[in-house]
């Protein structure tokens, strides 16, 4: 199980990713503050790079199926830095959804097993919506 061990780079990368999400959330809460959003983006991207490695990150972001999401995320980041945070975050959200499209089924299975939140995912309407994507799970 050599791939699952946590070295210091992965721990720091997970911390950067978590702080990146936190600062992005704060940037949205404080009416799209471009400074907090920029810090959140930088921390998130550097955290992903440190967690999965530079070579794997480049392979993931430059894959033909992920190229549209990568470009959208980059353009959105440019808009946030340029002073258009609402437009930039909308473009980044689109890029994020495209980039991590393959992970949503796995995430839905994980969240459905959480005790309190999982109850919502077991409701008939949400279950019928999520069952369409259960066959496309990505192994972790």
N, CA, C and O atoms as CSV, one atom per row, in Angstrom:
chain,resi,resn,atom,element,x,y,z
A,1,UNK,N,N,0.820,-1.174,0.000
A,1,UNK,CA,C,0.000,0.000,0.000
A,1,UNK,C,C,0.873,1.250,0.000
A,1,UNK,O,O,0.647,2.176,0.779
A,2,UNK,N,N,1.855,1.268,-0.865
A,2,UNK,CA,C,2.781,2.387,-0.918
A,2,UNK,C,C,2.112,3.653,-1.435
A,2,UNK,O,O,2.555,4.752,-1.098
A,3,UNK,N,N,1.058,3.537,-2.245
A,3,UNK,CA,C,0.403,4.714,-2.790
A,3,UNK,C,C,-0.482,5.438,-1.794
A,3,UNK,O,O,-0.862,6.587,-2.019
A,4,UNK,N,N,-0.815,4.773,-0.689
A,4,UNK,CA,C,-1.719,5.387,0.273
A,4,UNK,C,C,-1.013,6.004,1.470
A,4,UNK,O,O,-1.664,6.590,2.334
A,5,UNK,N,N,0.305,5.882,1.534
A,5,UNK,CA,C,0.981,6.450,2.684
A,5,UNK,C,C,1.066,7.970,2.544
A,5,UNK,O,O,1.139,8.511,1.441
A,6,UNK,N,N,1.055,8.639,3.700
A,6,UNK,CA,C,1.043,10.105,3.712
A,6,UNK,C,C,2.428,10.616,4.099
A,6,UNK,O,O,2.831,10.518,5.258
A,7,UNK,N,N,3.151,11.157,3.128
A,7,UNK,CA,C,4.402,11.800,3.467
A,7,UNK,C,C,4.125,13.268,3.786
A,7,UNK,O,O,2.978,13.712,3.724
A,8,UNK,N,N,5.157,14.009,4.122
A,8,UNK,CA,C,4.974,15.393,4.543
A,8,UNK,C,C,4.431,16.272,3.423
A,8,UNK,O,O,3.641,17.179,3.684
A,9,UNK,N,N,4.841,16.019,2.173
A,9,UNK,CA,C,4.354,16.816,1.048
A,9,UNK,C,C,2.843,16.667,0.885
A,9,UNK,O,O,2.143,17.648,0.634
A,10,UNK,N,N,2.344,15.444,1.027
A,10,UNK,CA,C,0.906,15.219,0.883
A,10,UNK,C,C,0.122,15.862,2.025
A,10,UNK,O,O,-0.964,16.401,1.811
A,11,UNK,N,N,0.673,15.806,3.238
A,11,UNK,CA,C,0.007,16.447,4.369
A,11,UNK,C,C,-0.076,17.961,4.173
A,11,UNK,O,O,-1.122,18.570,4.395
A,12,UNK,N,N,1.034,18.552,3.757
A,12,UNK,CA,C,1.043,19.993,3.502
A,12,UNK,C,C,0.108,20.327,2.343
A,12,UNK,O,O,-0.598,21.334,2.389
A,13,UNK,N,N,0.097,19.496,1.312
A,13,UNK,CA,C,-0.787,19.713,0.168
A,13,UNK,C,C,-2.253,19.654,0.552
A,13,UNK,O,O,-3.054,20.460,0.077
A,14,UNK,N,N,-2.614,18.702,1.410
A,14,UNK,CA,C,-4.003,18.637,1.878
A,14,UNK,C,C,-4.356,19.860,2.714
A,14,UNK,O,O,-5.478,20.363,2.642
A,15,UNK,N,N,-3.406,20.336,3.503
A,15,UNK,CA,C,-3.637,21.561,4.270
A,15,UNK,C,C,-3.839,22.761,3.359
A,15,UNK,O,O,-4.743,23.566,3.584
A,16,UNK,N,N,-2.998,22.889,2.326
A,16,UNK,CA,C,-3.152,23.980,1.360
A,16,UNK,C,C,-4.496,23.901,0.649
A,16,UNK,O,O,-5.163,24.918,0.453
A,17,UNK,N,N,-4.893,22.685,0.262
A,17,UNK,CA,C,-6.173,22.516,-0.420
A,17,UNK,C,C,-7.323,22.919,0.488
A,17,UNK,O,O,-8.248,23.607,0.056
A,18,UNK,N,N,-7.270,22.495,1.739
A,18,UNK,CA,C,-8.317,22.863,2.693
A,18,UNK,C,C,-8.375,24.364,2.935
A,18,UNK,O,O,-9.457,24.951,2.961
A,19,UNK,N,N,-7.212,24.988,3.113
A,19,UNK,CA,C,-7.193,26.435,3.296
A,19,UNK,C,C,-7.640,27.161,2.032
A,19,UNK,O,O,-8.263,28.219,2.111
A,20,UNK,N,N,-7.325,26.599,0.867
A,20,UNK,CA,C,-7.787,27.195,-0.383
A,20,UNK,C,C,-9.297,27.196,-0.484
A,20,UNK,O,O,-9.893,28.188,-0.904
A,21,UNK,N,N,-9.922,26.094,-0.104
A,21,UNK,CA,C,-11.386,26.030,-0.100
A,21,UNK,C,C,-11.946,27.006,0.929
A,21,UNK,O,O,-12.938,27.686,0.669
A,22,UNK,N,N,-11.307,27.075,2.102
A,22,UNK,CA,C,-11.759,27.984,3.163
A,22,UNK,C,C,-11.674,29.445,2.721
A,22,UNK,O,O,-12.626,30.202,2.912
A,23,UNK,N,N,-10.542,29.852,2.131
A,23,UNK,CA,C,-10.399,31.235,1.685
A,23,UNK,C,C,-11.336,31.556,0.528
A,23,UNK,O,O,-11.838,32.675,0.431
A,24,UNK,N,N,-11.575,30.587,-0.350
A,24,UNK,CA,C,-12.547,30.814,-1.430
A,24,UNK,C,C,-13.944,31.010,-0.856
A,24,UNK,O,O,-14.694,31.872,-1.315
A,25,UNK,N,N,-14.292,30.213,0.147
A,25,UNK,CA,C,-15.583,30.372,0.809
A,25,UNK,C,C,-15.692,31.746,1.462
A,25,UNK,O,O,-16.718,32.415,1.338
A,26,UNK,N,N,-14.632,32.171,2.159
A,26,UNK,CA,C,-14.638,33.500,2.771
A,26,UNK,C,C,-14.759,34.594,1.718
A,26,UNK,O,O,-15.454,35.588,1.928
A,27,UNK,N,N,-14.088,34.414,0.592
A,27,UNK,CA,C,-14.171,35.396,-0.484
A,27,UNK,C,C,-15.574,35.525,-1.034
A,27,UNK,O,O,-15.999,36.621,-1.401
A,28,UNK,N,N,-16.306,34.413,-1.097
A,28,UNK,CA,C,-17.684,34.459,-1.567
A,28,UNK,C,C,-18.582,35.094,-0.507
A,28,UNK,O,O,-19.453,35.900,-0.833
A,29,UNK,N,N,-18.374,34.735,0.760
A,29,UNK,CA,C,-19.192,35.281,1.840
A,29,UNK,C,C,-19.012,36.801,1.951
A,29,UNK,O,O,-19.980,37.524,2.189
A,30,UNK,N,N,-17.791,37.277,1.781
A,30,UNK,CA,C,-17.523,38.710,1.868
A,30,UNK,C,C,-17.718,39.388,0.518
A,30,UNK,O,O,-16.897,40.199,0.092
A,31,UNK,N,N,-18.809,39.046,-0.142
A,31,UNK,CA,C,-19.246,39.689,-1.380
A,31,UNK,C,C,-18.185,39.666,-2.470
A,31,UNK,O,O,-17.860,40.695,-3.063
A,32,UNK,N,N,-17.658,38.488,-2.721
A,32,UNK,CA,C,-16.710,38.257,-3.800
A,32,UNK,C,C,-15.484,39.164,-3.691
A,32,UNK,O,O,-15.140,39.889,-4.624
A,33,UNK,N,N,-14.845,39.102,-2.540
A,33,UNK,CA,C,-13.607,39.839,-2.323
A,33,UNK,C,C,-12.508,39.200,-3.161
A,33,UNK,O,O,-12.166,38.033,-2.973
A,34,UNK,N,N,-11.960,39.979,-4.087
A,34,UNK,CA,C,-11.018,39.389,-5.047
A,34,UNK,C,C,-9.705,38.956,-4.403
A,34,UNK,O,O,-9.061,38.029,-4.894
A,35,UNK,N,N,-9.296,39.606,-3.315
A,35,UNK,CA,C,-8.068,39.196,-2.629
A,35,UNK,C,C,-8.203,37.821,-1.998
A,35,UNK,O,O,-7.324,36.974,-2.155
A,36,UNK,N,N,-9.301,37.596,-1.285
A,36,UNK,CA,C,-9.521,36.287,-0.661
A,36,UNK,C,C,-9.730,35.197,-1.713
A,36,UNK,O,O,-9.257,34.073,-1.549
A,37,UNK,N,N,-10.432,35.529,-2.783
A,37,UNK,CA,C,-10.641,34.540,-3.848
A,37,UNK,C,C,-9.321,34.169,-4.522
A,37,UNK,O,O,-9.088,33.002,-4.835
A,38,UNK,N,N,-8.465,35.155,-4.745
A,38,UNK,CA,C,-7.167,34.879,-5.363
A,38,UNK,C,C,-6.301,34.009,-4.453
A,38,UNK,O,O,-5.669,33.059,-4.915
A,39,UNK,N,N,-6.274,34.336,-3.156
A,39,UNK,CA,C,-5.510,33.511,-2.210
A,39,UNK,C,C,-6.067,32.095,-2.177
A,39,UNK,O,O,-5.309,31.126,-2.158
A,40,UNK,N,N,-7.398,31.974,-2.169
A,40,UNK,CA,C,-8.023,30.655,-2.177
A,40,UNK,C,C,-7.661,29.852,-3.407
A,40,UNK,O,O,-7.382,28.657,-3.309
A,41,UNK,N,N,-7.660,30.496,-4.569
A,41,UNK,CA,C,-7.307,29.795,-5.803
A,41,UNK,C,C,-5.855,29.334,-5.804
A,41,UNK,O,O,-5.545,28.205,-6.184
A,42,UNK,N,N,-4.972,30.230,-5.373
A,42,UNK,CA,C,-3.545,29.876,-5.347
A,42,UNK,C,C,-3.295,28.724,-4.381
A,42,UNK,O,O,-2.561,27.790,-4.705
A,43,UNK,N,N,-3.900,28.785,-3.200
A,43,UNK,CA,C,-3.710,27.709,-2.220
A,43,UNK,C,C,-4.318,26.394,-2.722
A,43,UNK,O,O,-3.726,25.331,-2.536
A,44,UNK,N,N,-5.487,26.459,-3.350
A,44,UNK,CA,C,-6.132,25.243,-3.842
A,44,UNK,C,C,-5.286,24.567,-4.919
A,44,UNK,O,O,-5.041,23.362,-4.860
A,45,UNK,N,N,-4.845,25.345,-5.898
A,45,UNK,CA,C,-4.058,24.757,-6.995
A,45,UNK,C,C,-2.720,24.239,-6.477
A,45,UNK,O,O,-2.301,23.149,-6.865
A,46,UNK,N,N,-2.038,24.989,-5.610
A,46,UNK,CA,C,-0.762,24.502,-5.080
A,46,UNK,C,C,-0.973,23.292,-4.184
A,46,UNK,O,O,-0.119,22.407,-4.136
A,47,UNK,N,N,-2.092,23.236,-3.476
A,47,UNK,CA,C,-2.383,22.060,-2.655
A,47,UNK,C,C,-2.608,20.815,-3.487
A,47,UNK,O,O,-2.136,19.734,-3.136
A,48,UNK,N,N,-3.329,20.961,-4.593
A,48,UNK,CA,C,-3.537,19.810,-5.486
A,48,UNK,C,C,-2.205,19.357,-6.072
A,48,UNK,O,O,-1.936,18.158,-6.153
A,49,UNK,N,N,-1.364,20.317,-6.482
A,49,UNK,CA,C,-0.057,19.964,-7.032
A,49,UNK,C,C,0.795,19.212,-6.011
A,49,UNK,O,O,1.465,18.238,-6.355
A,50,UNK,N,N,0.769,19.664,-4.755
A,50,UNK,CA,C,1.580,19.010,-3.727
A,50,UNK,C,C,1.002,17.661,-3.307
A,50,UNK,O,O,1.753,16.757,-2.940
A,51,UNK,N,N,-0.311,17.515,-3.357
A,51,UNK,CA,C,-0.930,16.277,-2.901
A,51,UNK,C,C,-0.712,15.140,-3.885
A,51,UNK,O,O,-0.314,14.046,-3.483
A,52,UNK,N,N,-0.964,15.377,-5.160
A,52,UNK,CA,C,-0.842,14.274,-6.121
A,52,UNK,C,C,0.452,14.316,-6.924
A,52,UNK,O,O,0.713,13.402,-7.706
A,53,UNK,N,N,1.264,15.347,-6.753
A,53,UNK,CA,C,2.547,15.432,-7.434
A,53,UNK,C,C,2.443,16.229,-8.729
A,53,UNK,O,O,1.375,16.337,-9.332
A,54,UNK,N,N,3.569,16.777,-9.135
A,54,UNK,CA,C,3.581,17.645,-10.316
A,54,UNK,C,C,3.330,16.843,-11.587
A,54,UNK,O,O,2.564,17.271,-12.451
A,55,UNK,N,N,3.971,15.684,-11.707
A,55,UNK,CA,C,3.825,14.886,-12.921
A,55,UNK,C,C,2.380,14.391,-13.081
A,55,UNK,O,O,1.813,14.471,-14.171
A,56,UNK,N,N,1.799,13.890,-12.012
A,56,UNK,CA,C,0.415,13.412,-12.073
A,56,UNK,C,C,-0.552,14.569,-12.304
A,56,UNK,O,O,-1.550,14.417,-13.009
A,57,UNK,N,N,-0.258,15.727,-11.709
A,57,UNK,CA,C,-1.123,16.885,-11.903
A,57,UNK,C,C,-1.108,17.346,-13.349
A,57,UNK,O,O,-2.158,17.613,-13.933
A,58,UNK,N,N,0.079,17.438,-13.926
A,58,UNK,CA,C,0.161,17.848,-15.330
A,58,UNK,C,C,-0.548,16.852,-16.235
A,58,UNK,O,O,-1.216,17.236,-17.195
A,59,UNK,N,N,-0.396,15.568,-15.920
A,59,UNK,CA,C,-1.070,14.548,-16.717
A,59,UNK,C,C,-2.591,14.677,-16.582
A,59,UNK,O,O,-3.315,14.508,-17.562
A,60,UNK,N,N,-3.077,14.977,-15.369
A,60,UNK,CA,C,-4.510,15.118,-15.144
A,60,UNK,C,C,-5.063,16.371,-15.818
A,60,UNK,O,O,-6.075,16.308,-16.516
A,61,UNK,N,N,-4.398,17.513,-15.611
A,61,UNK,CA,C,-4.919,18.768,-16.143
A,61,UNK,C,C,-4.771,18.884,-17.655
A,61,UNK,O,O,-5.551,19.593,-18.290
A,62,UNK,N,N,-3.795,18.211,-18.245
A,62,UNK,CA,C,-3.573,18.312,-19.679
A,62,UNK,C,C,-4.195,17.166,-20.478
A,62,UNK,O,O,-4.003,17.072,-21.691
A,63,UNK,N,N,-4.941,16.298,-19.795
A,63,UNK,CA,C,-5.646,15.237,-20.499
A,63,UNK,C,C,-6.644,15.856,-21.471
A,63,UNK,O,O,-7.225,16.900,-21.173
A,64,UNK,N,N,-6.850,15.240,-22.611
A,64,UNK,CA,C,-7.728,15.800,-23.635
A,64,UNK,C,C,-9.145,16.038,-23.112
A,64,UNK,O,O,-9.769,17.039,-23.465
A,65,UNK,N,N,-9.664,15.132,-22.275
A,65,UNK,CA,C,-11.022,15.292,-21.749
A,65,UNK,C,C,-11.107,16.390,-20.698
A,65,UNK,O,O,-12.192,16.925,-20.469
A,66,UNK,N,N,-10.000,16.743,-20.053
A,66,UNK,CA,C,-9.996,17.755,-19.000
A,66,UNK,C,C,-9.502,19.114,-19.471
A,66,UNK,O,O,-9.471,20.065,-18.690
A,67,UNK,N,N,-9.115,19.217,-20.736
A,67,UNK,CA,C,-8.511,20.456,-21.221
A,67,UNK,C,C,-9.494,21.627,-21.187
A,67,UNK,O,O,-9.103,22.751,-20.872
A,68,UNK,N,N,-10.758,21.376,-21.507
A,68,UNK,CA,C,-11.758,22.448,-21.478
A,68,UNK,C,C,-11.938,22.967,-20.048
A,68,UNK,O,O,-12.065,24.174,-19.845
A,69,UNK,N,N,-11.950,22.076,-19.063
A,69,UNK,CA,C,-12.069,22.493,-17.673
A,69,UNK,C,C,-10.848,23.246,-17.187
A,69,UNK,O,O,-10.972,24.212,-16.434
A,70,UNK,N,N,-9.665,22.813,-17.610
A,70,UNK,CA,C,-8.427,23.487,-17.226
A,70,UNK,C,C,-8.394,24.905,-17.773
A,70,UNK,O,O,-8.041,25.845,-17.061
A,71,UNK,N,N,-8.764,25.057,-19.042
A,71,UNK,CA,C,-8.770,26.384,-19.658
A,71,UNK,C,C,-9.818,27.267,-18.990
A,71,UNK,O,O,-9.560,28.443,-18.734
A,72,UNK,N,N,-10.987,26.719,-18.706
A,72,UNK,CA,C,-12.038,27.499,-18.043
A,72,UNK,C,C,-11.596,27.949,-16.657
A,72,UNK,O,O,-11.824,29.096,-16.273
A,73,UNK,N,N,-10.964,27.049,-15.905
A,73,UNK,CA,C,-10.493,27.408,-14.569
A,73,UNK,C,C,-9.434,28.504,-14.658
A,73,UNK,O,O,-9.443,29.442,-13.860
A,74,UNK,N,N,-8.527,28.393,-15.621
A,74,UNK,CA,C,-7.487,29.410,-15.790
A,74,UNK,C,C,-8.043,30.762,-16.191
A,74,UNK,O,O,-7.605,31.792,-15.678
A,75,UNK,N,N,-9.007,30.770,-17.107
A,75,UNK,CA,C,-9.630,32.026,-17.520
A,75,UNK,C,C,-10.397,32.641,-16.351
A,75,UNK,O,O,-10.363,33.856,-16.155
A,76,UNK,N,N,-11.084,31.807,-15.577
A,76,UNK,CA,C,-11.799,32.310,-14.403
A,76,UNK,C,C,-10.853,32.916,-13.386
A,76,UNK,O,O,-11.149,33.955,-12.796
A,77,UNK,N,N,-9.715,32.267,-13.178
A,77,UNK,CA,C,-8.710,32.810,-12.253
A,77,UNK,C,C,-8.213,34.163,-12.744
A,77,UNK,O,O,-8.025,35.082,-11.947
A,78,UNK,N,N,-7.998,34.290,-14.051
A,78,UNK,CA,C,-7.566,35.570,-14.629
A,78,UNK,C,C,-8.620,36.649,-14.395
A,78,UNK,O,O,-8.278,37.788,-14.076
A,79,UNK,N,N,-9.896,36.304,-14.550
A,79,UNK,CA,C,-10.964,37.273,-14.300
A,79,UNK,C,C,-11.010,37.692,-12.832
A,79,UNK,O,O,-11.255,38.860,-12.533
A,80,UNK,N,N,-10.778,36.762,-11.923
A,80,UNK,CA,C,-10.778,37.106,-10.491
A,80,UNK,C,C,-9.648,38.086,-10.192
A,80,UNK,O,O,-9.855,39.074,-9.487
A,81,UNK,N,N,-8.471,37.825,-10.716
A,81,UNK,CA,C,-7.321,38.701,-10.488
A,81,UNK,C,C,-7.537,40.067,-11.141
A,81,UNK,O,O,-7.090,41.087,-10.618
A,82,UNK,N,N,-8.231,40.081,-12.295
A,82,UNK,CA,C,-8.441,41.327,-13.034
A,82,UNK,C,C,-9.498,42.238,-12.421
A,82,UNK,O,O,-9.652,43.380,-12.854
A,83,UNK,N,N,-10.224,41.753,-11.428
A,83,UNK,CA,C,-11.215,42.600,-10.790
A,83,UNK,C,C,-12.651,42.277,-11.158
A,83,UNK,O,O,-13.549,43.064,-10.859
A,84,UNK,N,N,-12.889,41.151,-11.794
A,84,UNK,CA,C,-14.231,40.684,-12.131
A,84,UNK,C,C,-14.503,39.391,-11.374
A,84,UNK,O,O,-14.587,38.332,-11.997
A,85,UNK,N,N,-14.643,39.441,-10.040
A,85,UNK,CA,C,-14.718,38.208,-9.259
A,85,UNK,C,C,-15.972,37.367,-9.501
A,85,UNK,O,O,-15.899,36.139,-9.465
A,86,UNK,N,N,-17.113,38.000,-9.746
A,86,UNK,CA,C,-18.341,37.217,-9.945
A,86,UNK,C,C,-18.255,36.433,-11.249
A,86,UNK,O,O,-18.563,35.242,-11.287
A,87,UNK,N,N,-17.838,37.104,-12.311
A,87,UNK,CA,C,-17.676,36.425,-13.596
A,87,UNK,C,C,-16.600,35.347,-13.504
A,87,UNK,O,O,-16.771,34.240,-14.016
A,88,UNK,N,N,-15.498,35.680,-12.851
A,88,UNK,CA,C,-14.406,34.721,-12.714
A,88,UNK,C,C,-14.810,33.479,-11.941
A,88,UNK,O,O,-14.455,32.362,-12.319
A,89,UNK,N,N,-15.557,33.675,-10.852
A,89,UNK,CA,C,-15.985,32.511,-10.061
A,89,UNK,C,C,-16.985,31.652,-10.825
A,89,UNK,O,O,-16.990,30.430,-10.677
A,90,UNK,N,N,-17.830,32.276,-11.639
A,90,UNK,CA,C,-18.769,31.497,-12.449
A,90,UNK,C,C,-18.015,30.646,-13.467
A,90,UNK,O,O,-18.338,29.474,-13.658
A,91,UNK,N,N,-17.018,31.228,-14.116
A,91,UNK,CA,C,-16.222,30.476,-15.090
A,91,UNK,C,C,-15.401,29.401,-14.391
A,91,UNK,O,O,-15.278,28.288,-14.902
A,92,UNK,N,N,-14.835,29.723,-13.223
A,92,UNK,CA,C,-14.082,28.732,-12.461
A,92,UNK,C,C,-14.965,27.581,-12.010
A,92,UNK,O,O,-14.541,26.426,-12.042
A,93,UNK,N,N,-16.186,27.880,-11.590
A,93,UNK,CA,C,-17.106,26.817,-11.162
A,93,UNK,C,C,-17.411,25.881,-12.326
A,93,UNK,O,O,-17.463,24.664,-12.150
A,94,UNK,N,N,-17.609,26.441,-13.499
A,94,UNK,CA,C,-17.827,25.599,-14.684
A,94,UNK,C,C,-16.600,24.721,-14.949
A,94,UNK,O,O,-16.734,23.524,-15.202
A,95,UNK,N,N,-15.420,25.312,-14.890
A,95,UNK,CA,C,-14.196,24.544,-15.105
A,95,UNK,C,C,-13.998,23.471,-14.057
A,95,UNK,O,O,-13.553,22.366,-14.370
A,96,UNK,N,N,-14.328,23.790,-12.803
A,96,UNK,CA,C,-14.209,22.821,-11.715
A,96,UNK,C,C,-15.141,21.636,-11.949
A,96,UNK,O,O,-14.745,20.485,-11.761
A,97,UNK,N,N,-16.376,21.913,-12.359
A,97,UNK,CA,C,-17.327,20.829,-12.636
A,97,UNK,C,C,-16.856,19.954,-13.786
A,97,UNK,O,O,-17.004,18.733,-13.734
A,98,UNK,N,N,-16.296,20.556,-14.813
A,98,UNK,CA,C,-15.791,19.781,-15.952
A,98,UNK,C,C,-14.562,18.965,-15.549
A,98,UNK,O,O,-14.442,17.797,-15.918
A,99,UNK,N,N,-13.650,19.578,-14.795
A,99,UNK,CA,C,-12.424,18.887,-14.395
A,99,UNK,C,C,-12.698,17.666,-13.529
A,99,UNK,O,O,-12.133,16.596,-13.757
A,100,UNK,N,N,-13.562,17.825,-12.540
A,100,UNK,CA,C,-13.783,16.757,-11.588
A,100,UNK,C,C,-15.088,16.014,-11.847
A,100,UNK,O,O,-15.700,15.485,-10.919
A,101,UNK,N,N,-15.507,15.973,-13.090
A,101,UNK,CA,C,-16.748,15.311,-13.483
A,101,UNK,C,C,-16.734,13.819,-13.151
A,101,UNK,O,O,-17.771,13.270,-12.778
A,102,UNK,N,N,-15.611,13.167,-13.273
A,102,UNK,CA,C,-15.527,11.737,-13.018
A,102,UNK,C,C,-15.561,11.363,-11.546
A,102,UNK,O,O,-15.760,10.195,-11.215
A,103,UNK,N,N,-15.372,12.325,-10.661
A,103,UNK,CA,C,-15.323,12.039,-9.237
A,103,UNK,C,C,-16.673,12.192,-8.541
A,103,UNK,O,O,-16.815,11.767,-7.395
A,104,UNK,N,N,-17.666,12.786,-9.199
A,104,UNK,CA,C,-18.958,13.021,-8.554
A,104,UNK,C,C,-19.663,11.742,-8.136
A,104,UNK,O,O,-20.229,11.710,-7.043
A,105,UNK,N,N,-19.664,10.667,-8.957
A,105,UNK,CA,C,-20.307,9.427,-8.485
A,105,UNK,C,C,-19.650,8.854,-7.231
A,105,UNK,O,O,-20.343,8.395,-6.324
A,106,UNK,N,N,-18.345,8.876,-7.175
A,106,UNK,CA,C,-17.642,8.378,-5.993
A,106,UNK,C,C,-17.950,9.255,-4.785
A,106,UNK,O,O,-18.132,8.748,-3.678
A,107,UNK,N,N,-18.009,10.560,-4.993
A,107,UNK,CA,C,-18.333,11.471,-3.909
A,107,UNK,C,C,-19.759,11.252,-3.405
A,107,UNK,O,O,-20.008,11.338,-2.203
A,108,UNK,N,N,-20.689,10.971,-4.305
A,108,UNK,CA,C,-22.068,10.744,-3.867
A,108,UNK,C,C,-22.191,9.475,-3.032
A,108,UNK,O,O,-22.964,9.438,-2.075
A,109,UNK,N,N,-21.436,8.434,-3.383
A,109,UNK,CA,C,-21.450,7.205,-2.584
A,109,UNK,C,C,-20.851,7.475,-1.205
A,109,UNK,O,O,-21.370,6.999,-0.195
A,110,UNK,N,N,-19.766,8.234,-1.163
A,110,UNK,CA,C,-19.125,8.551,0.114
A,110,UNK,C,C,-20.062,9.367,0.999
A,110,UNK,O,O,-20.221,9.063,2.181
A,111,UNK,N,N,-20.683,10.404,0.432
A,111,UNK,CA,C,-21.543,11.280,1.223
A,111,UNK,C,C,-22.795,10.538,1.687
A,111,UNK,O,O,-23.315,10.826,2.765
A,112,UNK,N,N,-23.281,9.593,0.894
A,112,UNK,CA,C,-24.481,8.857,1.298
A,112,UNK,C,C,-24.227,7.953,2.501
A,112,UNK,O,O,-25.175,7.521,3.157
A,113,UNK,N,N,-22.969,7.665,2.799
A,113,UNK,CA,C,-22.641,6.826,3.948
A,113,UNK,C,C,-22.380,7.632,5.218
A,113,UNK,O,O,-22.192,7.044,6.283
A,114,UNK,N,N,-22.364,8.954,5.134
A,114,UNK,CA,C,-22.200,9.804,6.316
A,114,UNK,C,C,-23.521,9.796,7.081
A,114,UNK,O,O,-24.573,9.981,6.469
A,115,UNK,N,N,-23.502,9.587,8.413
A,115,UNK,CA,C,-24.746,9.367,9.162
A,115,UNK,C,C,-25.837,10.416,8.983
A,115,UNK,O,O,-26.952,10.041,8.621
A,116,UNK,N,N,-25.596,11.676,9.207
A,116,UNK,CA,C,-26.671,12.668,9.174
A,116,UNK,C,C,-26.947,13.136,7.745
A,116,UNK,O,O,-28.102,13.214,7.326
A,117,UNK,N,N,-25.903,13.441,7.011
A,117,UNK,CA,C,-26.076,13.931,5.647
A,117,UNK,C,C,-26.555,12.818,4.729
A,117,UNK,O,O,-27.284,13.081,3.773
A,118,UNK,N,N,-26.163,11.596,4.996
A,118,UNK,CA,C,-26.548,10.465,4.159
A,118,UNK,C,C,-28.047,10.247,4.091
A,118,UNK,O,O,-28.551,9.716,3.102
A,119,UNK,N,N,-28.774,10.656,5.143
A,119,UNK,CA,C,-30.223,10.509,5.152
A,119,UNK,C,C,-30.853,11.268,3.985
A,119,UNK,O,O,-31.810,10.790,3.376
A,120,UNK,N,N,-30.321,12.442,3.674
A,120,UNK,CA,C,-30.850,13.241,2.570
A,120,UNK,C,C,-30.630,12.509,1.246
A,120,UNK,O,O,-31.488,12.547,0.365
A,121,UNK,N,N,-29.499,11.853,1.109
A,121,UNK,CA,C,-29.186,11.158,-0.134
A,121,UNK,C,C,-30.000,9.877,-0.307
A,121,UNK,O,O,-30.006,9.306,-1.397
A,122,UNK,N,N,-30.676,9.416,0.724
A,122,UNK,CA,C,-31.510,8.223,0.630
A,122,UNK,C,C,-32.966,8.551,0.330
A,122,UNK,O,O,-33.795,7.643,0.268
A,123,UNK,N,N,-33.299,9.826,0.142
A,123,UNK,CA,C,-34.652,10.207,-0.226
A,123,UNK,C,C,-34.920,9.799,-1.675
A,123,UNK,O,O,-34.010,9.849,-2.502
A,124,UNK,N,N,-36.157,9.394,-1.998
A,124,UNK,CA,C,-36.444,8.829,-3.328
A,124,UNK,C,C,-36.075,9.746,-4.494
A,124,UNK,O,O,-35.516,9.274,-5.484
A,125,UNK,N,N,-36.372,11.035,-4.402
A,125,UNK,CA,C,-36.086,11.933,-5.517
A,125,UNK,C,C,-34.583,12.038,-5.770
A,125,UNK,O,O,-34.134,11.940,-6.912
A,126,UNK,N,N,-33.820,12.233,-4.718
A,126,UNK,CA,C,-32.367,12.387,-4.863
A,126,UNK,C,C,-31.735,11.056,-5.237
A,126,UNK,O,O,-30.796,11.022,-6.033
A,127,UNK,N,N,-32.236,9.954,-4.674
A,127,UNK,CA,C,-31.687,8.635,-4.995
A,127,UNK,C,C,-31.882,8.310,-6.471
A,127,UNK,O,O,-30.970,7.781,-7.105
A,128,UNK,N,N,-33.063,8.618,-7.036
A,128,UNK,CA,C,-33.296,8.331,-8.456
A,128,UNK,C,C,-32.384,9.180,-9.333
A,128,UNK,O,O,-31.943,8.731,-10.391
A,129,UNK,N,N,-32.099,10.408,-8.896
A,129,UNK,CA,C,-31.190,11.260,-9.654
A,129,UNK,C,C,-29.759,10.724,-9.612
A,129,UNK,O,O,-29.067,10.729,-10.630
A,130,UNK,N,N,-29.313,10.264,-8.444
A,130,UNK,CA,C,-27.933,9.809,-8.294
A,130,UNK,C,C,-27.703,8.404,-8.842
A,130,UNK,O,O,-26.576,8.063,-9.201
A,131,UNK,N,N,-28.758,7.579,-8.915
A,131,UNK,CA,C,-28.584,6.209,-9.400
A,131,UNK,C,C,-28.176,6.159,-10.866
A,131,UNK,O,O,-27.621,5.155,-11.313
A,132,UNK,N,N,-28.437,7.214,-11.618
A,132,UNK,CA,C,-28.011,7.245,-13.017
A,132,UNK,C,C,-26.501,7.214,-13.141
A,132,UNK,O,O,-25.970,6.696,-14.123
A,133,UNK,N,N,-25.805,7.759,-12.163
A,133,UNK,CA,C,-24.355,7.901,-12.238
A,133,UNK,C,C,-23.600,6.874,-11.407
A,133,UNK,O,O,-22.369,6.880,-11.410
A,134,UNK,N,N,-24.292,6.000,-10.700
A,134,UNK,CA,C,-23.598,5.042,-9.822
A,134,UNK,C,C,-22.731,4.057,-10.595
A,134,UNK,O,O,-21.703,3.616,-10.081
A,135,UNK,N,N,-23.117,3.703,-11.810
A,135,UNK,CA,C,-22.332,2.744,-12.578
A,135,UNK,C,C,-21.031,3.289,-13.081
A,135,UNK,O,O,-20.161,2.522,-13.491
A,136,UNK,N,N,-20.864,4.615,-13.064
A,136,UNK,CA,C,-19.663,5.253,-13.606
A,136,UNK,C,C,-18.660,5.606,-12.522
A,136,UNK,O,O,-17.877,6.540,-12.694
A,137,UNK,N,N,-18.663,4.882,-11.411
A,137,UNK,CA,C,-17.770,5.225,-10.293
A,137,UNK,C,C,-16.318,5.135,-10.685
A,137,UNK,O,O,-15.912,4.252,-11.441
A,138,UNK,N,N,-15.552,6.047,-10.166
A,138,UNK,CA,C,-14.113,6.065,-10.354
A,138,UNK,C,C,-13.483,5.434,-9.116
A,138,UNK,O,O,-13.763,5.882,-8.004
A,139,UNK,N,N,-12.646,4.415,-9.269
A,139,UNK,CA,C,-12.029,3.803,-8.079
A,139,UNK,C,C,-11.068,4.776,-7.415
A,139,UNK,O,O,-10.330,5.502,-8.081
A,140,UNK,N,N,-11.092,4.773,-6.097
A,140,UNK,CA,C,-10.201,5.662,-5.337
A,140,UNK,C,C,-8.917,4.934,-5.054
A,140,UNK,O,O,-8.018,5.491,-4.425
